[in-house]
Amino acid sequence: MNIANKILELKKEKNAVLLAHYYQYPEIQEIADFVGDSLALSKKASETEADIIVFAGVHFMGETAKLLSPHKKVIIPDLAAGCSLADSCSAADLETLRNEYPDHTVVTYINCSAEVKALSDYVCTSSNAVEVINNIPKNIPIIFAPDKNLGKYLIKETGRDMVLWDGACVVHEAFSFDKLLDLVNTYPDAEIIAHPESEPHFLKVAHFVGSTASLLNYVDTSDKMEFIIATEVGILHEMQKAVPEKTLIPAPIDEDNTCACSECAFMKINTIQKIYDCLLNETPEILIESTVLEKARKPIEAMLEFSYSIK
């Protein structure tokens, strides 16, 4: 029995559900029960009868799954699968910023730790961030953390002046604008689509800006046949399955690597072997201190009260 079949057998035996983010290796996506963005996956898992959630993603995603399913066991393949964006914003530093702006509402992007979520008034995703900001009365000032690029995009889209945390995703800041121009010359009919974590000059030239799931949907429903895609290259697996007849080109990066595209090293820490091992041994487990868990759930619940734009 190969390892994929062993994982499928273990899932049945242990009543487990396997979640895979779009940026995981294709062989992991292929055996997952659900493939998608982090909050959408956590929400789907919370609606299942599974006793165990295996989250093939990064650490903050496992924490989010635990926040929405506190009575389920949540395990991840490797505790070293972190996030450059989440790591840029510690709870202690955010608390200091909050104290400097005590009259501000704090909105945090889902890509942050449970401790940072616990200091927030709202949590948002890339698919509903505009909706969350627009829901806050205009007379209430806002702190937005931790992604400055998403924050700049939100300022442009909503017209709100916000205090921005100085954090960014290394994956979405790696794209080369000069190489993009060369690629456009090679594929003059291609549309550029980009995740809002990308830098402003990339978003300015993009034909469409949206969350990972929104990018997938755009490619699927568009009449265009060629796309240059500015987000982590893992999304191309699901995209190509949905539109095998279309040409999908990953946006180029400054440094040369094996595929000249942007890969998240943290996401790629997870392997199919590690998924088998973690499910077999039910470790590493995501554990969140109870007071942090309760506080961190509140800004997610506050967002869910008016927003269902979770894709």
C-alpha positions in Angstrom: 0.0 0.0 0.0 1.5 3.4 -1.0 1.7 6.2 1.5 -1.3 8.1 0.0 -3.5 5.0 0.5 -2.1 4.6 4.0 -3.2 8.2 4.9 -6.7 7.6 3.5 -7.0 4.4 5.6 -5.7 6.3 8.7 -8.3 9.1 8.1 -11.1 6.6 8.2 -9.7 4.8 11.2 -9.2 7.9 13.3 -12.2 9.9 11.9 -9.9 12.6 10.7 -10.4 15.3 8.1 -7.4 16.5 6.0 -7.2 20.1 5.0 -4.7 21.4 2.4 -4.0 25.0 1.5 -3.7 25.9 -2.1 0.0 26.3 -1.7 0.7 22.8 -0.7 2.4 20.2 -2.9 0.1 18.7 -5.6 0.3 15.2 -4.1 -1.0 16.6 -0.7 -3.8 18.5 -2.4 -4.9 15.4 -4.2 -5.6 13.4 -1.0 -7.1 16.2 1.0 -10.8 16.3 1.9 -10.9 20.0 1.3 -8.5 22.3 -0.6 -8.8 26.1 -0.1 -7.8 29.2 1.8 -7.1 29.1 5.5 -10.3 30.5 7.1 -12.6 28.7 4.6 -10.8 25.4 5.4 -11.1 25.9 9.1 -14.8 26.8 8.8 -15.5 23.6 6.7 -13.6 21.5 9.2 -15.7 22.9 12.1 -18.8 21.8 10.3 -17.7 18.2 10.0 -18.1 15.3 12.5 -14.4 14.6 12.4 -12.6 14.1 15.7 -9.2 15.1 14.3 -8.2 17.9 12.0 -5.0 17.6 10.0 -4.1 20.9 8.6 -1.5 20.9 5.8 -0.6 24.5 5.8 1.3 26.8 8.2 1.2 27.2 12.0 -1.3 30.1 12.2 -3.7 28.1 10.0 -3.7 25.3 12.5 -4.4 27.8 15.2 -7.3 29.2 13.3 -8.8 25.7 12.9 -8.4 25.2 16.7 -10.2 28.5 17.4 -13.2 27.4 15.3 -13.1 23.8 16.6 -11.8 24.0 20.2 -13.1 20.6 21.1 -11.4 18.8 18.2 -7.8 17.7 18.1 -5.9 19.8 15.6 -2.5 18.5 14.3 -0.1 19.8 11.7 2.7 18.0 9.8 5.5 20.2 11.1 5.7 22.9 13.7 8.5 24.6 11.8 5.9 25.6 9.1 5.7 29.2 10.1 4.8 32.4 8.2 7.0 35.4 7.5 4.0 37.7 7.7 2.7 36.3 11.0 6.2 36.4 12.4 6.5 40.1 11.6 3.9 41.0 14.2 4.3 39.9 17.8 1.5 40.3 20.4 3.7 42.4 22.6 4.5 44.8 19.8 0.9 45.1 18.6 -0.2 45.8 22.2 2.4 48.6 22.3 0.9 50.1 19.1 -2.6 49.7 20.5 -1.6 51.7 23.5 -0.3 54.5 21.3 -3.6 54.7 19.5 -6.2 53.8 22.2 -9.2 55.1 20.2 -8.5 52.9 17.2 -10.2 49.8 16.2 -7.8 47.0 15.4 -8.3 44.9 12.3 -5.9 42.0 11.7 -5.5 39.9 8.6 -6.0 36.2 9.2 -2.3 35.6 8.7 -1.3 36.2 12.3 -0.9 34.3 15.6 -3.7 33.5 18.0 -2.2 35.9 20.5 -2.4 38.8 17.9 -6.0 37.8 17.1 -6.8 38.1 20.8 -5.8 41.7 20.7 -8.0 42.5 17.7 -11.5 43.8 17.2 -12.0 42.2 13.8 -10.1 39.5 11.8 -10.4 39.6 8.0 -9.4 37.5 5.0 -8.2 38.8 1.7 -11.6 38.0 0.2 -13.6 40.1 2.7 -11.1 42.7 3.9 -12.8 45.5 2.0 -16.2 44.5 3.4 -14.8 44.4 7.0 -13.2 47.9 6.7 -16.4 49.3 5.1 -18.4 47.9 8.0 -16.6 50.0 10.5 -18.1 53.5 10.9 -16.0 56.2 9.2 -15.6 58.2 12.4 -13.7 55.3 14.0 -10.0 55.3 13.2 -8.4 51.9 12.3 -5.1 50.1 12.9 -4.5 47.4 10.3 -2.0 44.6 10.8 0.2 42.9 9.8 0.3 43.2 6.0 1.2 46.7 4.8 0.6 45.8 1.1 -2.9 44.6 1.8 -3.3 47.6 4.0 -2.3 50.0 1.2 -4.7 48.2 -1.1 -7.5 48.6 1.4 -6.8 52.3 1.8 -7.1 52.7 -2.0 -10.3 50.6 -2.2 -12.1 52.0 0.8 -10.7 55.6 1.1 -10.0 55.0 4.7 -6.8 56.4 6.3 -5.4 53.6 8.5 -2.4 53.1 10.7 -0.5 50.2 9.0 1.7 47.6 10.6 5.0 47.3 8.7 4.8 43.7 7.8 4.8 41.8 4.5 4.8 38.3 2.9 8.2 37.5 1.5 6.5 35.3 -1.2 4.4 38.2 -2.6 7.3 40.7 -2.3 9.6 38.6 -4.4 8.1 39.3 -7.8 10.3 41.2 -10.3 8.5 44.1 -12.1 11.2 44.2 -14.8 10.9 40.5 -15.5 7.1 40.9 -15.5 7.4 43.5 -18.3 9.5 41.0 -20.3 6.9 38.4 -19.8 4.1 40.7 -21.0 6.1 41.2 -24.2 6.3 37.4 -24.6 2.5 36.9 -23.8 0.9 40.2 -25.0 -2.6 38.8 -24.7 -2.2 37.5 -21.1 -4.0 39.1 -18.2 -2.1 39.8 -15.0 -3.9 38.7 -11.9 -2.5 39.3 -8.4 -3.1 38.6 -4.7 -3.5 41.9 -2.7 -0.4 40.9 -0.6 1.6 41.8 -3.6 3.4 45.2 -3.8 1.4 48.2 -4.9 3.1 48.6 -8.3 2.2 45.0 -9.2 -1.4 45.6 -8.2 -1.5 48.8 -10.2 -0.9 46.9 -13.5 -3.0 43.8 -12.6 -6.2 43.2 -14.5 -7.7 41.6 -11.5 -6.8 41.6 -7.8 -8.3 39.0 -5.3 -7.8 36.3 -2.8 -6.3 33.0 -3.8 -9.8 31.4 -4.3 -11.0 34.5 -6.2 -8.0 34.3 -8.5 -8.9 30.7 -9.2 -12.6 31.6 -9.9 -11.5 34.5 -12.1 -9.4 32.2 -14.3 -12.1 29.6 -14.4 -14.9 32.1 -15.6 -12.9 34.4 -17.8 -13.0 34.3 -21.6 -9.3 35.0 -21.7 -6.9 32.1 -22.4 -3.6 33.3 -21.0 -2.9 34.5 -17.5 0.2 35.7 -15.6 -0.4 34.8 -11.9 1.2 36.8 -9.1 0.8 34.6 -6.1 2.4 31.5 -4.7 3.0 28.9 -7.5 1.1 26.1 -5.7 -2.2 27.6 -6.8 -1.4 26.6 -10.4 -2.2 22.9 -9.6 -5.9 23.6 -8.9 -6.1 26.2 -11.6 -4.8 23.9 -14.3 -7.2 21.2 -13.2 -10.1 23.6 -13.6 -8.9 25.1 -16.9 -6.6 22.5 -18.7 -7.0 24.3 -22.0 -5.7 27.7 -20.7 -2.1 28.9 -20.4 -1.1 29.8 -16.8 2.3 31.6 -16.3 3.7 32.2 -12.8 4.8 35.8 -12.2 8.7 35.9 -12.3 10.8 36.7 -9.2 14.1 38.6 -8.8 16.2 35.7 -7.8 16.8 32.6 -10.0 15.5 29.3 -8.7 14.4 26.0 -10.2 11.1 27.3 -11.5 11.7 31.1 -11.6 8.5 31.5 -9.6 7.6 32.4 -6.1 7.4 29.5 -3.6 6.6 29.6 0.1 9.4 27.7 1.8 7.3 27.3 4.9 4.4 25.7 3.0 6.8 23.4 1.3 8.2 22.1 4.6 5.1 19.8 4.7 5.4 16.5 2.9 3.1 13.6 2.3 5.4 11.5 4.6 5.0 14.1 7.4 1.2 14.0 7.0 1.3 10.3 7.5 3.5 10.5 10.5 1.5 13.3 12.2 -1.8 11.4 11.7 -0.3 8.1 12.8 1.2 9.7 16.0 -1.4 12.5 16.4 1.3 15.0 16.9 2.4 17.9 16.7 -0.8 19.1 18.2 -2.0 22.7 18.2 -2.7 23.8 21.7 -3.9 27.3 22.7 -4.2 28.6 26.2 -7.9 28.9 27.1 -8.0 32.6 27.8 -6.2 33.4 24.5 -8.5 31.0 22.7 -11.6 32.7 23.9 -10.3 36.2 23.2 -9.0 35.2 19.7 -12.4 33.7 18.7 -14.2 37.0 19.3 -12.8 39.0 16.4 -13.5 36.1 14.1 -17.0 35.8 15.3 -17.4 39.6 15.0 -16.4 39.4 11.4 -18.7 36.3 10.7 -21.7 38.2 12.1 -21.8 40.4 8.9 -19.5 38.8 6.4 -19.9 35.5 4.6 -17.3 36.3 1.9 -15.1 33.4 2.9 -13.9 31.6 -0.2 
